[in-house]
Amino acid sequence: MRKTHYIIFQNFFHKPSFKPSTKPRPFTAYSFVPFSPLAMLDPTILTIGGIVLGIAIIERILERWGVIDLVDQFAKVMRFILPVAFYSALIYFFATFVF
């Protein structure tokens, strides 16, 4: 059963109020991400991503120009380079990241 607190009107403005009856309860916060997403801004990973993105842009430009034979050669090379670049960047990130 809660106790009722009475405050005199004159003391209402001069004294601070009573402490709240409910106390904040501590809780543990869990994070599903063990690292900051800003850690992906590593220069090596950005360089690998920039090279792959540059090759993809060059491939699109050559496709617009109508050089289909060269675009097919780029596509064959990219079929191998993209997975290798992705997995090497992933391995590099986890190898150099301090948990």
CNS distance restraints for C-alpha pairs under 8 A (distance, minus, plus):
assign (resid   7 and name CA) (resid  11 and name CA) 6.81 0.50 0.50
assign (resid   7 and name CA) (resid  12 and name CA) 6.33 0.50 0.50
assign (resid   8 and name CA) (resid  12 and name CA) 6.22 0.50 0.50
assign (resid   9 and name CA) (resid  13 and name CA) 7.61 0.50 0.50
assign (resid  10 and name CA) (resid  14 and name CA) 7.23 0.50 0.50
assign (resid  11 and name CA) (resid  15 and name CA) 5.63 0.50 0.50
assign (resid  12 and name CA) (resid  16 and name CA) 7.43 0.50 0.50
assign (resid  12 and name CA) (resid  17 and name CA) 7.37 0.50 0.50
assign (resid  34 and name CA) (resid  99 and name CA) 7.66 0.50 0.50
assign (resid  35 and name CA) (resid  39 and name CA) 7.32 0.50 0.50
assign (resid  35 and name CA) (resid  99 and name CA) 7.41 0.50 0.50
assign (resid  40 and name CA) (resid  45 and name CA) 7.15 0.50 0.50
assign (resid  40 and name CA) (resid  93 and name CA) 7.90 0.50 0.50
assign (resid  41 and name CA) (resid  45 and name CA) 7.12 0.50 0.50
assign (resid  41 and name CA) (resid  46 and name CA) 6.47 0.50 0.50
assign (resid  42 and name CA) (resid  46 and name CA) 6.20 0.50 0.50
assign (resid  43 and name CA) (resid  47 and name CA) 6.00 0.50 0.50
assign (resid  44 and name CA) (resid  48 and name CA) 6.30 0.50 0.50
assign (resid  45 and name CA) (resid  49 and name CA) 6.13 0.50 0.50
assign (resid  45 and name CA) (resid  89 and name CA) 5.93 0.50 0.50
assign (resid  45 and name CA) (resid  93 and name CA) 7.66 0.50 0.50
assign (resid  46 and name CA) (resid  50 and name CA) 5.94 0.50 0.50
assign (resid  47 and name CA) (resid  51 and name CA) 6.20 0.50 0.50
assign (resid  48 and name CA) (resid  52 and name CA) 6.34 0.50 0.50
assign (resid  48 and name CA) (resid  85 and name CA) 6.93 0.50 0.50
assign (resid  48 and name CA) (resid  89 and name CA) 7.37 0.50 0.50
assign (resid  49 and name CA) (resid  53 and name CA) 6.02 0.50 0.50
assign (resid  50 and name CA) (resid  54 and name CA) 5.93 0.50 0.50
assign (resid  51 and name CA) (resid  55 and name CA) 6.25 0.50 0.50
assign (resid  52 and name CA) (resid  56 and name CA) 6.31 0.50 0.50
assign (resid  52 and name CA) (resid  82 and name CA) 7.17 0.50 0.50
assign (resid  52 and name CA) (resid  85 and name CA) 7.97 0.50 0.50
assign (resid  53 and name CA) (resid  57 and name CA) 6.23 0.50 0.50
assign (resid  54 and name CA) (resid  58 and name CA) 6.17 0.50 0.50
assign (resid  55 and name CA) (resid  59 and name CA) 6.15 0.50 0.50
assign (resid  56 and name CA) (resid  60 and name CA) 6.39 0.50 0.50
assign (resid  57 and name CA) (resid  61 and name CA) 6.29 0.50 0.50
assign (resid  58 and name CA) (resid  62 and name CA) 6.18 0.50 0.50
assign (resid  59 and name CA) (resid  63 and name CA) 6.19 0.50 0.50
assign (resid  59 and name CA) (resid  71 and name CA) 5.85 0.50 0.50
assign (resid  59 and name CA) (resid  74 and name CA) 6.65 0.50 0.50
assign (resid  59 and name CA) (resid  75 and name CA) 7.96 0.50 0.50
assign (resid  60 and name CA) (resid  64 and name CA) 6.35 0.50 0.50
assign (resid  61 and name CA) (resid  65 and name CA) 6.35 0.50 0.50
assign (resid  62 and name CA) (resid  66 and name CA) 6.35 0.50 0.50
assign (resid  62 and name CA) (resid  67 and name CA) 5.57 0.50 0.50
assign (resid  62 and name CA) (resid  68 and name CA) 7.40 0.50 0.50
assign (resid  62 and name CA) (resid  70 and name CA) 7.48 0.50 0.50
assign (resid  62 and name CA) (resid  71 and name CA) 6.38 0.50 0.50
assign (resid  63 and name CA) (resid  67 and name CA) 5.89 0.50 0.50
assign (resid  63 and name CA) (resid  68 and name CA) 6.06 0.50 0.50
assign (resid  63 and name CA) (resid  71 and name CA) 6.20 0.50 0.50
assign (resid  67 and name CA) (resid  71 and name CA) 6.41 0.50 0.50
assign (resid  68 and name CA) (resid  72 and name CA) 6.17 0.50 0.50
assign (resid  69 and name CA) (resid  73 and name CA) 6.49 0.50 0.50
assign (resid  70 and name CA) (resid  74 and name CA) 6.27 0.50 0.50
assign (resid  71 and name CA) (resid  75 and name CA) 6.12 0.50 0.50
assign (resid  72 and name CA) (resid  76 and name CA) 6.28 0.50 0.50
assign (resid  73 and name CA) (resid  77 and name CA) 6.34 0.50 0.50
assign (resid  74 and name CA) (resid  78 and name CA) 5.97 0.50 0.50
assign (resid  75 and name CA) (resid  79 and name CA) 6.08 0.50 0.50
assign (resid  76 and name CA) (resid  80 and name CA) 7.04 0.50 0.50
assign (resid  77 and name CA) (resid  81 and name CA) 6.15 0.50 0.50
assign (resid  78 and name CA) (resid  82 and name CA) 5.57 0.50 0.50
assign (resid  79 and name CA) (resid  83 and name CA) 7.36 0.50 0.50
assign (resid  80 and name CA) (resid  84 and name CA) 6.56 0.50 0.50
assign (resid  81 and name CA) (resid  85 and name CA) 5.87 0.50 0.50
assign (resid  82 and name CA) (resid  86 and name CA) 6.05 0.50 0.50
assign (resid  83 and name CA) (resid  87 and name CA) 6.09 0.50 0.50
assign (resid  84 and name CA) (resid  88 and name CA) 5.93 0.50 0.50
assign (resid  85 and name CA) (resid  89 and name CA) 6.00 0.50 0.50
assign (resid  86 and name CA) (resid  90 and name CA) 6.15 0.50 0.50
assign (resid  87 and name CA) (resid  91 and name CA) 6.04 0.50 0.50
assign (resid  88 and name CA) (resid  92 and name CA) 5.97 0.50 0.50
assign (resid  89 and name CA) (resid  93 and name CA) 5.99 0.50 0.50
assign (resid  90 and name CA) (resid  94 and name CA) 6.36 0.50 0.50
assign (resid  91 and name CA) (resid  95 and name CA) 5.94 0.50 0.50
assign (resid  92 and name CA) (resid  96 and name CA) 6.09 0.50 0.50
assign (resid  93 and name CA) (resid  97 and name CA) 5.83 0.50 0.50
